[in-house]
């Protein structure tokens, strides 16, 4: 697997104080989860979709003190696009550096950091090396990655795997366990025509990987492209994801975390919750609000409002993970 040491009031959807909401949590549980990080993603329902909004981050020291002993805490960053040049962000290295500083300033040491793809913009050896050096500055025990389509330009991901694929299987997929949670990292950015694609070999890996797990094991799945049909017209979906989703249905709690779309979006389907992350590089338009998902130019003072990191926590015995999205602003 790709892992290396570095050197150096919320609005629950439905539910009462003790009656579970459609997320399987009571209002009291939601408030307890929010307390881990001094705030939480505010969930609202619009048009049948569950949408996430960023809550205020609060004091980092208080957040660190609030975390239960033995709780899992990790960070997701995504879509740094090192090597991008354009008016949407004239300094992607600077904004990614700021995201790393934000992680290092959380007030606690995350158990790991996951970069969910598009580490680079053009898949060059120099860009991969630059990202490696930047990620080495994270104050965490382990760093994991999955590739984006921008990490596989012209070579089917070989340069990415040379830089970040040590210990992975196939085209770069793997799994690991920590704090009672099972993590699966998938590659759905190769063999692209329009939608993301997993392929038979990788789906067989998932089937075998999950086979021996008890159904009450919390499962977290990382991918770059969404595993749900967020907006297929723009390729924001994975054509064979349902074959993996069917394997996940027997688990009581499943969380799928992706990048690619450069904006926050949350959707719940039964026992599975999908969370799309924002970017550290540049925003993309909301689905259908532009002819294509091209880098979006916003006023300079608003750019950091569109960029950010995600912190995630889990305590053994709880049903779901606590997810908090933070802006760079």
C-alpha positions as CSV (number, residue, x, y, z in Angstrom):
1,X,0.0,0.0,0.0
2,X,1.1,3.6,-0.4
3,X,2.2,4.7,3.0
4,X,5.3,6.4,4.3
5,X,6.5,8.1,7.5
6,X,7.1,11.9,7.6
7,X,10.3,13.1,9.0
8,X,10.1,15.8,11.0
9,X,-26.2,24.2,16.1
10,X,-25.8,21.5,13.5
11,X,-28.9,20.6,11.5
12,X,-29.4,16.8,11.6
13,X,-31.8,15.5,8.9
14,X,-34.8,14.3,10.8
15,X,-34.6,12.6,14.2
16,X,-35.3,13.7,17.7
17,X,-33.1,13.7,20.8
18,X,-33.4,9.9,21.0
19,X,-35.1,9.0,17.7
20,X,-32.6,8.0,14.9
21,X,-32.5,10.2,11.8
22,X,-32.3,8.7,8.3
23,X,-28.5,8.5,8.9
24,X,-29.1,6.1,11.8
25,X,-28.0,8.6,14.4
26,X,-30.0,10.4,17.1
27,X,-29.7,14.1,17.5
28,X,-27.7,13.6,20.7
29,X,-25.2,11.3,18.8
30,X,-24.9,13.9,16.1
31,X,-24.1,16.6,18.6
32,X,-21.5,14.3,20.3
33,X,-19.8,13.6,17.0
34,X,-19.8,17.4,16.3
35,X,-18.0,17.9,19.5
36,X,-15.0,16.0,18.4
37,X,-13.9,18.7,16.0
38,X,-15.7,21.8,17.4
39,X,-18.2,21.6,14.6
40,X,-19.5,19.3,11.9
41,X,-20.8,19.3,8.4
42,X,-24.3,20.7,8.4
43,X,-26.6,18.3,6.5
44,X,-29.7,19.6,4.7
45,X,-32.1,18.0,2.2
46,X,-32.6,19.6,-1.2
47,X,-34.4,17.9,-4.0
48,X,-34.1,14.5,-2.4
49,X,-30.3,14.8,-2.0
50,X,-28.4,15.3,1.2
51,X,-26.1,18.2,0.8
52,X,-23.2,19.1,3.0
53,X,-22.3,22.6,4.1
54,X,-19.2,23.8,5.9
55,X,-19.6,24.7,9.5
56,X,-17.2,27.0,11.4
57,X,-14.0,25.2,12.4
58,X,-13.8,26.6,16.0
59,X,-10.7,26.5,18.2
60,X,-8.2,23.7,17.2
61,X,-6.9,23.2,20.7
62,X,-10.5,22.7,22.0
63,X,-11.1,20.2,19.2
64,X,-8.0,18.2,20.1
65,X,-9.0,18.1,23.8
66,X,-12.5,17.0,22.9
67,X,-11.3,13.9,21.0
68,X,-12.0,10.7,23.0
69,X,-9.0,8.6,23.9
70,X,-8.3,5.9,21.3
71,X,-10.4,7.6,18.6
72,X,-9.4,7.4,15.0
73,X,-8.7,10.8,13.4
74,X,-7.5,11.2,9.8
75,X,-7.5,13.9,7.1
76,X,-8.5,13.8,3.5
77,X,-7.0,16.3,1.0
78,X,-7.7,16.1,-2.7
79,X,-7.0,17.5,-6.1
80,X,-3.8,19.5,-5.5
81,X,-3.1,19.6,-9.3
82,X,0.6,20.4,-8.8
83,X,1.8,21.7,-12.2
84,X,-1.5,23.5,-13.1
85,X,-1.0,26.9,-14.7
86,X,-4.0,29.1,-15.3
87,X,-6.0,32.0,-14.0
88,X,-8.2,29.8,-11.8
89,X,-5.3,29.5,-9.4
90,X,-1.9,31.0,-10.3
91,X,-0.2,29.4,-7.3
92,X,-1.4,25.8,-6.7
93,X,1.8,25.1,-4.8
94,X,1.1,27.9,-2.5
95,X,-2.5,26.8,-1.8
96,X,-1.4,23.2,-1.3
97,X,1.3,24.4,1.1
98,X,-1.4,26.3,3.0
99,X,-3.5,23.1,3.2
100,X,-0.6,21.2,4.6
101,X,-0.1,24.0,7.2
102,X,-3.8,23.7,8.1
103,X,-3.4,20.0,8.7
104,X,-0.3,20.5,10.8
105,X,-2.1,23.2,12.8
106,X,-5.2,21.1,13.7
107,X,-4.0,20.8,17.3
108,X,-3.5,17.0,17.1
109,X,-1.5,14.5,15.0
110,X,-3.8,12.7,12.5
111,X,-3.4,8.9,12.4
112,X,-3.0,9.3,8.6
113,X,-3.6,11.6,5.7
114,X,-5.3,10.4,2.5
115,X,-4.8,12.3,-0.8
116,X,-7.7,11.2,-3.0
117,X,-6.2,11.9,-6.4
118,X,-5.0,14.4,-9.0
119,X,-1.9,14.9,-7.0
120,X,-0.3,16.3,-10.2
121,X,-1.8,18.0,-13.2
122,X,0.3,16.4,-16.0
123,X,1.8,13.3,-14.5
124,X,5.4,14.3,-14.9
125,X,8.2,12.9,-12.8
126,X,9.1,16.3,-11.5
127,X,5.5,17.0,-10.4
128,X,5.3,13.6,-8.6
129,X,8.6,14.3,-6.9
130,X,7.4,17.7,-5.8
131,X,4.2,16.3,-4.3
132,X,6.2,13.6,-2.5
133,X,8.4,16.3,-0.9
134,X,5.4,18.4,0.1
135,X,3.5,15.4,1.6
136,X,6.6,14.5,3.6
137,X,6.0,17.8,5.5
138,X,2.7,16.5,7.0
139,X,2.8,15.8,10.7
140,X,1.2,12.4,10.6
141,X,2.4,8.8,10.9
142,X,1.3,7.7,7.4
143,X,0.2,9.2,4.1
144,X,-1.9,7.2,1.6
145,X,-2.9,8.1,-1.9
146,X,-5.2,7.0,-4.8
147,X,-4.6,8.3,-8.3
148,X,-6.7,10.7,-10.3
149,X,-7.0,10.8,-14.1
150,X,-4.4,13.6,-14.1
151,X,-1.9,11.2,-12.5
152,X,-2.2,8.8,-15.4
153,X,-1.7,10.9,-18.5
154,X,-0.1,9.0,-21.3
155,X,1.3,6.1,-19.4
156,X,-1.6,4.2,-17.8
157,X,-0.5,5.4,-14.3
158,X,3.0,3.9,-14.4
159,X,4.8,7.0,-13.2
160,X,2.3,7.4,-10.4
161,X,2.8,3.8,-9.3
162,X,6.6,4.2,-9.4
163,X,6.3,7.2,-7.1
164,X,3.4,6.1,-4.8
165,X,2.5,2.5,-5.6
166,X,4.8,0.6,-3.4
167,X,3.0,-2.3,-1.7
168,X,-0.2,-1.9,-3.8
169,X,-1.9,-4.5,-6.0
170,X,-2.8,-4.4,-9.7
171,X,-3.1,-0.8,-10.9
172,X,-2.6,0.6,-7.4
173,X,-5.4,-0.6,-5.2
174,X,-5.0,-1.8,-1.6
175,X,-6.7,-2.1,1.8
176,X,-5.7,-1.7,5.4
177,X,-7.2,-1.7,8.9
178,X,-6.8,0.6,11.9
179,X,-8.9,1.5,15.0
180,X,-11.4,-1.2,14.1
181,X,-12.2,0.3,10.7
182,X,-11.5,-1.4,7.4
183,X,-10.2,0.9,4.6
184,X,-10.3,0.1,0.8
185,X,-8.5,2.3,-1.7
186,X,-9.7,1.9,-5.3
187,X,-8.4,3.0,-8.7
188,X,-11.2,4.1,-11.1
189,X,-9.3,6.5,-13.3
190,X,-7.8,4.1,-15.8
191,X,-9.6,2.7,-18.9
192,X,-11.6,5.9,-19.0
193,X,-14.0,6.5,-21.9
194,X,-16.4,8.8,-20.2
195,X,-17.1,7.4,-16.7
196,X,-14.8,6.1,-14.1
197,X,-14.1,2.3,-14.3
198,X,-13.0,-0.3,-11.8
199,X,-12.6,-3.4,-13.9
200,X,-13.1,-7.1,-13.2
201,X,-9.7,-7.7,-11.5
202,X,-10.2,-4.9,-9.0
203,X,-13.8,-5.9,-8.2
204,X,-12.6,-9.5,-7.5
205,X,-10.0,-8.0,-5.2
206,X,-12.8,-6.1,-3.3
207,X,-14.9,-9.3,-3.1
208,X,-12.1,-11.3,-1.6
209,X,-11.0,-8.5,0.6
210,X,-14.4,-8.0,2.2
211,X,-15.3,-11.7,2.4
212,X,-13.9,-12.4,5.9
213,X,-15.1,-9.2,7.6
214,X,-18.0,-9.3,10.1
215,X,-21.0,-7.2,8.9
216,X,-20.6,-4.8,11.8
217,X,-17.2,-3.7,10.7
218,X,-17.2,0.0,9.6
219,X,-15.9,0.2,6.1
220,X,-14.4,3.3,4.4
221,X,-13.8,3.3,0.6
222,X,-11.5,5.9,-1.1
223,X,-11.7,6.6,-4.8
224,X,-11.0,9.6,-7.0
225,X,-14.1,9.6,-9.2
226,X,-17.4,9.2,-7.3
227,X,-18.8,5.7,-6.9
228,X,-22.3,7.2,-7.2
229,X,-24.0,8.9,-10.1
230,X,-23.3,12.5,-9.1
231,X,-23.4,13.8,-12.7
232,X,-22.7,11.2,-15.4
233,X,-23.0,13.8,-18.2
234,X,-19.6,15.1,-17.0
235,X,-18.2,11.7,-16.2
236,X,-18.9,12.2,-12.4
237,X,-19.7,8.5,-11.8
238,X,-18.2,5.0,-12.2
239,X,-19.8,2.7,-14.7
240,X,-19.3,-0.5,-12.8
241,X,-19.5,0.8,-9.2
242,X,-22.8,-1.0,-8.5
243,X,-20.8,-4.3,-8.5
244,X,-18.8,-3.0,-5.5
245,X,-21.8,-1.3,-3.9
246,X,-23.6,-4.6,-3.8
247,X,-20.6,-6.1,-1.9
248,X,-20.9,-3.3,0.6
249,X,-24.6,-3.6,1.3
250,X,-24.2,-6.2,4.1
251,X,-22.1,-3.8,6.3
252,X,-24.0,-1.7,8.8
253,X,-21.8,1.4,8.1
254,X,-20.1,2.3,4.9
255,X,-18.5,5.7,4.0
256,X,-17.2,6.4,0.5
257,X,-14.9,9.4,0.2
258,X,-13.9,10.8,-3.3
259,X,-12.3,13.8,-4.9
260,X,-12.5,14.7,-8.6
261,X,-15.5,17.1,-8.5
262,X,-13.7,19.9,-6.6
263,X,-16.7,20.6,-4.4
264,X,-18.6,19.3,-1.3
265,X,-21.5,17.0,-1.9
266,X,-23.0,14.3,0.3
267,X,-25.5,11.6,-0.6
268,X,-26.8,8.7,1.5
269,X,-28.2,5.5,0.0
270,X,-29.3,3.1,2.7
271,X,-26.2,2.1,4.7
272,X,-23.8,3.9,2.4
273,X,-22.9,7.6,2.6
274,X,-20.9,9.2,-0.2
275,X,-18.9,12.3,0.5
276,X,-17.2,14.3,-2.3
277,X,-14.3,16.5,-1.2
278,X,-13.3,19.9,-2.2
279,X,-9.9,20.7,-3.7
280,X,-6.7,22.6,-2.8
281,X,-6.3,23.9,-6.4
282,X,-9.3,25.5,-8.1
283,X,-13.1,25.2,-8.1
284,X,-15.2,23.5,-10.7
285,X,-18.8,24.6,-11.6
286,X,-21.7,22.9,-10.0
287,X,-23.3,20.1,-12.1
288,X,-25.1,21.5,-15.1
289,X,-24.2,25.1,-14.5
290,X,-21.6,25.3,-17.3
291,X,-21.0,23.5,-20.6
292,X,-18.2,21.5,-19.1
293,X,-16.3,21.0,-15.8
294,X,-13.6,23.5,-16.6
295,X,-11.5,25.3,-14.0
296,X,-13.6,28.2,-12.6
297,X,-12.2,31.6,-12.1
298,X,-13.5,33.4,-9.0
299,X,-12.4,36.7,-7.4
300,X,-9.1,36.2,-5.7
301,X,-10.6,37.0,-2.3
302,X,-13.1,34.2,-2.8
303,X,-10.8,31.4,-3.9
304,X,-9.8,30.1,-0.5
305,X,-13.6,29.8,0.3
306,X,-13.7,27.1,-2.4
307,X,-10.6,25.3,-1.2
308,X,-10.1,23.2,1.9
309,X,-9.3,20.0,3.8
310,X,-11.5,17.4,5.5
311,X,-11.0,15.9,9.0
312,X,-12.7,12.6,9.9
313,X,-13.1,10.9,13.2
314,X,-14.4,7.6,14.5
315,X,-14.8,6.1,18.0
316,X,-15.2,2.3,18.4
317,X,-18.9,1.5,18.9
318,X,-20.3,4.4,17.0
319,X,-22.3,3.8,13.9
320,X,-20.9,6.5,11.6
321,X,-17.8,8.6,11.1
322,X,-17.8,12.3,12.1
323,X,-16.8,14.4,9.1
324,X,-15.8,18.0,9.2
325,X,-14.9,20.1,6.1
326,X,-12.7,23.2,6.6
327,X,-12.1,26.0,4.2
328,X,-8.6,27.4,3.6
329,X,-10.1,30.9,4.1
